[in-house]
Amino acid sequence: MSERMSLQDVLREYGIPLATLNVTASPQDCTALRERLIAIRDLSQAREQGYLEVACTFYIDVHDIDRYLAGELPNLAEIFTFPEDVKTHREE
């Protein structure tokens, strides 16, 4: 089961984020993703945990999807951005 950081934990560990992005999905998208994650677990005989890794690195597992669909979570995940995450680009 995944451990989600609360906003209070984020503030304590990292400071105030510049922005918080909420990750949501339709019930159909959640169902399709859940089926794939469970298939990973079943094919590996529970040796591997199915999860979705995105370039910004956050994890969504079956428990997150179940809790989201049941209305226990307001979103599938949250992405916090901080001042040091913002990069500048100079054209040469």
C-alpha positions as CSV (number, residue, x, y, z in Angstrom):
1,M,0.0,0.0,0.0
2,S,1.3,3.4,-0.9
3,E,2.1,6.1,1.7
4,R,0.9,9.5,0.7
5,M,2.5,12.6,2.1
6,S,0.1,15.1,3.5
7,L,0.5,18.7,2.6
8,Q,1.7,19.3,6.2
9,D,4.4,16.7,5.7
10,V,5.5,18.4,2.4
11,L,5.6,21.8,4.1
12,R,7.7,20.4,7.0
13,E,10.1,18.5,4.8
14,Y,10.5,20.7,1.8
15,G,8.9,24.1,2.5
16,I,6.1,26.0,0.6
17,P,5.5,24.7,-3.0
18,L,5.1,27.2,-5.8
19,A,2.2,25.1,-7.2
20,T,0.3,21.9,-6.5
21,L,-1.0,20.0,-9.5
22,N,-3.8,17.5,-8.8
23,V,-3.8,14.3,-10.9
24,T,-7.4,13.0,-11.7
25,A,-8.8,10.5,-14.1
26,S,-12.1,9.2,-15.4
27,P,-13.6,6.0,-13.8
28,Q,-12.9,4.3,-17.2
29,D,-9.3,5.3,-17.2
30,C,-8.9,4.2,-13.6
31,T,-10.5,0.8,-14.4
32,A,-8.1,0.2,-17.4
33,L,-5.1,1.3,-15.4
34,R,-6.1,-0.9,-12.4
35,E,-6.5,-3.9,-14.6
36,R,-3.0,-3.5,-15.9
37,L,-1.5,-3.0,-12.5
38,I,-3.2,-6.1,-11.1
39,A,-2.0,-8.1,-14.2
40,I,1.6,-7.2,-13.3
41,R,1.0,-8.4,-9.7
42,D,-0.7,-11.6,-10.9
43,L,1.8,-12.4,-13.6
44,S,4.7,-12.0,-11.1
45,Q,2.9,-14.1,-8.5
46,A,2.9,-11.1,-6.1
47,R,6.7,-10.7,-6.3
48,E,6.3,-7.4,-8.2
49,Q,4.0,-4.5,-7.3
50,G,2.4,-2.9,-10.3
51,Y,2.8,0.9,-10.3
52,L,2.9,3.7,-12.8
53,E,6.0,5.8,-12.9
54,V,5.9,9.2,-14.7
55,A,8.8,11.4,-15.6
56,C,8.1,13.6,-12.6
57,T,8.2,10.5,-10.5
58,F,5.1,9.8,-8.5
59,Y,3.5,6.5,-8.0
60,I,-0.1,5.3,-8.3
61,D,-0.9,1.9,-7.1
62,V,-4.1,-0.2,-7.0
63,H,-4.9,1.1,-3.5
64,D,-4.7,4.7,-4.6
65,I,-7.1,3.9,-7.5
66,D,-9.5,2.1,-5.2
67,R,-9.5,4.9,-2.6
68,Y,-10.0,7.5,-5.4
69,L,-12.9,5.6,-6.9
70,A,-14.5,5.2,-3.4
71,G,-14.3,8.9,-2.8
72,E,-11.7,8.6,0.0
73,L,-9.1,10.6,-2.0
74,P,-9.7,13.9,-3.8
75,N,-7.2,13.0,-6.5
76,L,-5.0,10.2,-7.7
77,A,-1.8,12.0,-6.8
78,E,-0.4,15.5,-6.3
79,I,2.7,17.0,-7.8
80,F,4.4,19.8,-5.8
81,T,6.7,22.2,-7.5
82,F,9.3,24.2,-5.6
83,P,11.5,27.2,-6.6
84,E,14.5,25.0,-7.2
85,D,12.4,22.9,-9.7
86,V,12.0,25.9,-12.0
87,K,14.8,26.1,-14.6
88,T,15.7,28.8,-17.0
89,H,16.5,28.3,-20.7
90,R,18.8,30.6,-22.7
91,E,18.6,30.6,-26.4
92,E,22.1,30.7,-28.0
